[in-house]
Amino acid sequence: MSTCYIALGSNLEDPLSQANRAIAALKQLSNTTVTAISPFYRSKPLGPQNQNDYLNAVIELTTNLSPIELLDELQSIEKAQGRVRKDNRWGARTLDLDILLYDNLVLESERLTVPHYHMKNREFVLYPLYDISPELVLPDNDKLYDLVTKCPKNGLKKWE
């Protein structure tokens, strides 16, 4: 079994409901067990500011799915929850599920980059990840603790 961390984000169509539905769907994946869920956070959008704040979380799971099989499953969950992929990279969305880490794998392909290419700079990833795995060391030997202490919160707050 491989240990993976999945970033979850939503800012459309009742984000709390979207997040809970996504977590329920992850729990139904074959050969996969959800082992930890961070608290939910509220963050400002990365891209255009004329959109709602995001609900963010990180989910830890163990799986026998390959990285690409897991990506396919995540995209299927997104689609089932109304995700429409557009050219607008940081636009509003019902659901965004990204593979942050897959064991200590380093992978760069046309469809998938692991570790997630911007995770070290995103407070809405680092803080929830730290909540569930404070001792984590990334494949490049960076300690999560060190990344969190250097990352400003930029208005990140626990979801209420």
Secondary structure, 3 states (H helix, E strand, C coil): CEEEEEEEEECCCCHHHHHHHHHHHHHCCCCEEEEEECCCEEECCCCCCCCCCEEEEEEEEEECCCHHHHHHHHHHHHHHCCCCCCCCCCCCCCCEEEEEEECCCCEECCCCEECCCCHHHCHHHHHHHHHHCCCCECCCCCEHHHHHHHCCCCCCEECC
